[in-house]
């Protein structure tokens, strides 16, 4: 008897994915991922880094130029129909019909998966109640808030009880309260055993939700691990100095002679560096900058963050909207 390929230890596996668009734009340049079953995996990077292209390939909406990808052991290129029944997908942009009611959207999504009758109605009611949408279920979606619409998107993605859920930047544009509500629901779903691949350009979101993260930049994975492990690689504290004017390299030259200070980088008016003891280093840093004629507007010190991890691996500060080409 042939073994069921959906019993793979990894819910998602991708090896050396390459994707090039017109004009020789290399959207993906050898991306590899391994996502354990029943976990939340964060794919973190700024707009244009390659997150959505990766998701399109893994969800059978696009084909890689080379490399391989499997979802629950099923090849996404060779058996796309089977993959589509195993997964739920919530894209960046809402896919619900704003002219229909919430319930009608749920039922339509179920019909697309071959569901019907009492089973579908029961499942729709269950999900509408779970996401707190029961009272609004029979209202037209155009009357709903942005947070409610996003919850409906996720509910539609779950209608057929998928084993893997892809969330592509699910909280973009939501207010803090709606974002926190959706975070809580994502955590509950993972607690029930659902595997979730979450793409996001919010550092806090990846840090809060994901057990494992990969940071993608310009089509390549530049770092991977747990958020805590990635941050622990950066010993000491992060020092951030806001300068009074755009620096032309003078601040870095001044600070390279300061003992115990590492990795000074300046972008515009922002200087970042690392020190074993940030509190003790600040007076020395300020004195060196003052002696060098570099004006300072403010200075802060903090424990390492994913922002610092990104800076370490790319050589530049993290900017969510720093797209250079469509990905």
C-alpha positions in Angstrom: 0.0 0.0 0.0 1.3 3.5 -0.9 1.8 5.8 2.0 -0.4 8.9 2.2 1.8 11.8 1.2 -0.2 14.1 3.5 1.4 12.6 6.5 4.7 14.5 6.0 6.3 15.9 9.1 6.2 19.3 7.5 2.9 20.9 6.4 4.8 23.1 3.9 8.1 22.5 2.2 9.7 24.7 -0.5 13.2 24.2 -1.9 15.1 26.7 -4.0 12.1 28.5 -5.5 13.1 30.9 -8.3 10.7 33.2 -10.0 11.5 35.9 -12.6 9.1 38.4 -14.1 9.3 40.4 -17.3 12.3 42.6 -17.5 14.5 40.1 -15.7 13.0 41.1 -12.3 14.1 38.3 -9.9 11.2 38.1 -7.5 12.5 35.0 -5.8 16.1 33.9 -5.8 16.3 30.5 -4.2 13.7 30.6 -1.4 13.5 27.6 0.8 11.0 27.1 3.7 10.0 24.3 6.0 6.9 24.7 8.1 6.0 22.2 10.9 2.4 21.0 11.1 0.3 22.8 13.7 2.4 25.9 14.0 2.3 29.5 13.0 5.1 30.4 10.6 5.9 34.0 9.8 7.3 35.2 6.5 8.5 38.7 7.3 9.7 41.3 5.0 9.0 44.8 3.5 6.6 45.3 0.5 8.3 44.0 -2.6 10.5 41.5 -0.8 8.9 38.4 -2.3 6.3 37.3 0.3 3.3 37.4 -1.9 5.1 35.7 -4.8 6.0 32.9 -2.5 2.4 32.5 -1.3 1.1 32.5 -4.9 3.4 29.6 -5.7 2.6 27.6 -2.6 -1.2 28.1 -3.2 -1.0 27.1 -6.9 -1.8 30.6 -8.2 1.6 30.9 -9.9 4.4 28.5 -11.0 8.0 28.7 -10.1 10.6 28.9 -12.8 12.6 26.3 -10.8 12.6 24.6 -7.4 9.9 22.5 -5.8 7.2 23.0 -3.3 4.9 20.6 -1.4 1.9 21.2 0.9 1.2 18.2 3.2 3.4 16.1 0.9 1.5 17.0 -2.2 3.4 18.7 -5.1 1.9 22.1 -5.8 2.9 22.0 -9.5 1.8 18.4 -10.3 -1.3 18.1 -8.2 -2.7 21.7 -7.8 -6.4 20.6 -7.5 -5.5 18.3 -4.5 -3.5 21.1 -2.9 -6.5 23.5 -3.2 -8.7 21.2 -1.2 -6.1 21.0 1.6 -5.6 24.7 2.0 -7.4 27.9 2.8 -6.2 31.2 1.4 -6.8 34.7 2.6 -5.2 37.2 0.3 -3.9 40.7 0.8 -7.1 42.2 -0.6 -10.6 41.3 0.5 -12.2 38.7 -1.8 -15.8 38.9 -0.4 -18.6 40.3 -2.4 -19.5 43.7 -0.8 -23.0 43.6 -2.4 -23.9 40.3 -0.7 -24.6 39.6 2.9 -22.0 37.9 5.1 -24.0 34.7 5.2 -24.4 34.7 1.4 -20.6 35.1 1.0 -20.0 32.1 3.3 -22.5 29.9 1.4 -21.0 30.9 -2.0 -17.5 30.0 -0.8 -18.8 26.6 0.4 -20.5 25.9 -2.9 -17.2 26.5 -4.6 -15.8 23.6 -2.6 -18.7 21.3 -3.4 -20.4 21.7 -0.1 -24.2 22.2 0.3 -27.3 21.5 2.3 -27.5 21.4 6.0 -23.8 20.7 6.4 -22.8 24.0 4.7 -25.4 26.0 6.6 -24.2 24.6 9.9 -20.6 25.3 9.1 -21.4 28.9 8.0 -23.4 29.6 11.2 -20.5 28.1 13.3 -17.9 30.3 11.7 -20.0 33.5 11.7 -20.6 32.9 15.5 -17.0 32.1 16.1 -15.8 35.4 14.6 -18.5 37.5 16.3 -20.3 38.1 13.0 -23.6 36.4 13.8 -25.7 39.5 14.4 -24.5 41.1 11.2 -24.7 38.0 9.1 -27.7 39.0 7.1 -26.6 42.6 6.5 -24.9 43.6 3.2 -21.1 43.6 3.7 -20.8 47.2 2.5 -22.3 48.2 5.8 -19.6 46.3 7.8 -16.4 47.8 9.3 -13.0 47.0 7.9 -12.2 44.7 10.8 -15.5 42.8 10.3 -14.8 42.3 6.6 -11.4 41.0 7.3 -12.8 38.5 9.8 -15.3 37.4 7.1 -12.3 36.9 4.7 -10.7 34.5 7.2 -14.0 32.7 7.9 -14.5 32.1 4.2 -11.0 30.7 4.0 -12.0 28.2 6.7 -15.4 27.1 5.4 -14.1 23.7 4.0 -12.0 22.9 7.1 -8.6 23.2 5.5 -5.5 21.7 7.2 -3.3 24.6 6.2 -4.2 28.3 6.1 -2.3 31.0 4.2 -2.8 34.5 5.6 -1.2 37.1 3.3 -0.8 40.3 5.3 -4.1 39.8 7.0 -4.1 42.9 9.2 -2.9 45.6 6.8 -5.1 48.7 7.2 -6.8 47.5 10.3 -7.0 49.7 13.4 -5.2 48.5 16.6 -8.3 47.0 18.2 -9.3 45.1 15.1 -5.7 43.9 14.6 -5.6 42.6 18.2 -8.9 40.8 17.7 -7.6 39.0 14.6 -4.3 38.1 16.3 -6.3 36.4 19.1 -8.3 34.4 16.6 -5.2 33.3 14.7 -3.7 32.1 18.0 -6.8 30.1 18.8 -6.8 28.5 15.4 -3.2 27.4 15.8 -4.0 26.1 19.2 -6.6 23.8 17.6 -3.9 22.3 15.4 -4.3 24.3 12.2 -1.0 25.1 10.4 -0.8 28.8 9.5 1.6 30.6 7.2 1.4 34.3 7.9 3.1 36.9 5.7 3.5 40.3 7.3 5.5 43.5 7.1 4.7 44.2 10.8 7.6 43.3 13.0 5.4 43.2 16.1 3.0 40.9 14.4 5.7 38.3 13.5 7.2 38.6 17.0 3.8 38.1 18.7 2.3 35.3 16.6 5.0 33.2 14.9 6.8 30.3 16.5 9.3 30.4 13.6 10.1 33.2 11.2 12.0 33.6 8.0 13.0 37.1 7.0 12.9 37.6 3.2 14.7 40.5 1.5 14.9 41.1 -2.3 13.8 37.6 -3.0 16.2 35.8 -0.6 15.8 34.4 2.9 18.4 36.3 4.9 17.6 34.9 8.4 15.4 32.2 9.9 14.6 30.8 13.4 12.4 31.6 16.4 12.0 35.4 17.1 13.8 35.0 20.4 16.7 33.0 18.9 17.2 35.6 16.2 17.2 38.4 18.7 19.5 36.6 21.1 22.1 36.4 18.4 22.5 40.2 18.8 24.4 40.6 22.1 23.9 43.7 24.1 21.7 46.7 23.5 20.6 48.7 20.4 21.4 52.4 20.5 19.4 54.7 18.1 20.5 58.4 17.7 18.4 60.9 15.8 20.8 63.5 14.4 19.9 67.2 13.8 20.7 66.9 10.1 21.3 64.3 7.5 24.8 62.8 8.1 27.3 62.4 5.3 29.4 59.7 7.0 31.0 61.8 9.7 29.1 60.2 12.6 30.2 56.7 11.6 33.8 57.8 11.3 33.7 59.4 14.8 32.1 56.3 16.4 34.4 53.8 14.9 37.0 54.8 17.5 34.6 54.3 20.5 35.5 51.1 22.4 32.7 48.6 22.9 30.5 50.1 20.1 29.7 47.8 17.2 28.1 48.0 13.8 27.4 51.8 13.5 25.1 52.5 10.5 23.7 55.8 9.4 20.6 56.3 7.2 19.6 59.9 6.7 19.3 61.4 10.1 19.2 58.1 12.0 22.3 56.4 13.5 22.1 52.9 14.8 24.8 50.9 16.7 25.2 48.1 19.2 26.8 48.1 22.6 27.2 45.5 25.4 25.9 48.0 28.0 23.7 50.7 26.3 23.2 52.8 29.4 27.0 53.2 29.9 27.7 53.7 26.2 25.3 56.6 25.7 27.4 59.3 27.5 30.5 58.1 25.6 28.6 58.2 22.3 27.2 61.6 22.9 30.5 63.0 23.9 32.2 61.5 20.8 29.6 63.0 18.5 29.8 66.4 20.2 33.6 66.4 19.8 33.2 65.5 16.2 30.7 68.3 15.5 27.8 66.0 14.9 24.5 67.4 16.3 22.1 65.1 18.2 18.4 65.6 18.6 17.6 62.5 20.7 19.0 59.1 21.8 17.3 55.9 22.9 18.5 52.5 24.0 16.6 49.2 23.9 16.9 45.4 23.9 17.3 43.8 20.5 14.2 43.6 18.2 13.5 42.0 14.9 14.2 45.4 13.4 17.8 45.0 14.6 17.9 41.5 13.2 16.9 42.8 9.8 19.5 45.6 10.0 22.1 43.0 10.9 21.4 40.8 7.9 20.7 43.4 5.3 22.8 46.4 6.3 19.9 48.8 6.4 17.0 49.6 8.6 13.6 48.0 8.2 11.0 49.9 6.2 7.7 48.1 5.5 7.1 50.1 2.2 10.6 49.8 0.8 9.6 48.0 -2.4 12.0 48.3 -5.3 10.1 46.1 -7.8 6.8 44.2 -7.9 7.0 40.9 -6.1 
